[in-house]
Amino acid sequence: MARGDQVEVAAVGAHDAGGGAPMARDSIFRVASMGPVPAPVIREFWRYAADA
């Protein structure tokens, strides 16, 4: 979530579907979608991920 110059990053979910270990902020995972993902969304995701 971003507002102005402030960015809030939260890791939510689990590493597996069974609810095992919690997702960490620096976890690596594949982004999958049922439909097309607009390029600006992907660009913002990688921009914030690089700043983490």
Buried (B, 14 or more C-beta within 10 A) or exposed (E): EEEEEEEEEEEEEEEEEEEEEEBEEEEEEEEEEEEEEEEEEEEEEEEEEEEE
